[in-house]
Amino acid sequence: MLLAIDIGRFMPAAEFVKQAEAFSVGLHEAPRAPGFDEIMTPGEPEWRSRERRTNEGIPIPDATYDAIGELAAELGTELSRKLGRRGEARC
C-alpha cells in the first residue's frame, strides 16, 4: 500500500518539518531500555548502511568473488581494479 498525504492541507509544511524534527530529537534523547545504546528511527539503519557502503564499498564473499573472476576470464576480460583483491573485495 502507498499512502500519500498532502501535509499542506493540514498545516504549513514548514511547521510540519519543525514538529517532525522536534519529535525525532525527543525520540533520540529518550531513555533507553537495558542493553540498548541508542534509539533509531525507521530508515536510519538503512541510511547508515548506505553511507558506510558508499564510503567503504560492499563486502563480497570469497566464493562470489571467485565466481565473478571465473566469469570475467570466460568473457576475456579482467576484474575492475576497484573490485580489489580476493579477501579484500569491495565494489
N, C-alpha and C positions, 0 to 999 in steps of 0.2 A: 504494500500500500504506500502511496505517496500522498502526503498532505502538504499543501502549500497554503500559508496564511499570509494575508496582506496586513502586516502589523500596523501600517498607516491607517487602517480603518478603525483601530482601537486606540492608538496613541501615536504621538510623533515618533518616528523611527529613532531619532537621537535619544529620546527618553528611554525607549526600549533597550537600546545598546547600553546606556548608562546603568539601567537596572540589571541587565544581564551580567555586566562586568562586576557590579557590586555583589551579585549573587555568587558568581564564580570565586571572587576573593573571599567572601564569607565561608564558602564551602571548603576552600583550600586551607583556611585557618581554623576550621572546626576541630574539636578534639578527635583524636584517632583511637580506633579500637586497639586493644592489646595486640601486639605483633605486627602492626602496620605503621610504616614511617610517613606515609603521605596519602592524601585523598586525590584521586584523579577524576576528571570529568569525562563523559563519553567522547571518544575520539582522541583523547590525549595520549594514550599509549601508542596509537597508530601514528599520530603526528611525530612523536619522539622517534619511533622506529624509522619513519620516512627520513627524518633529518639525519639520524645515525647512518642509515643506508646510503644516503646521498653523499655524506662526508667520508664514510669508511668503506663503502661498497657492500655487496651482498655476498655472504659466505657461500661457497659452493662445495658440497661434499665431494670427497676424492673420487668416488665412483662416478659421479656425474661429470666431473672434470675430465676423467679418463675417457668417458663415452663421447664427450664433446671433442676431445683430441683425436679420437679414432675417426669420428665422422669428418672432422676437418681434413685429416690425412686422406680419407677416401675421396673427398671432394677436391683434393690437390691444393689445399690452402693451409695456412698456419693460424694458430690461435692469436688473437689480438694481444699485444703487449699489455694492454690494460687488464686483460684477464688474469695475468700473473702466472706464478708457477704453482705446480701441484702442492697442496698443503697450505698454500697462501692464496688460493684462487679467490678472486673477487671480481665482480663485474658491475 
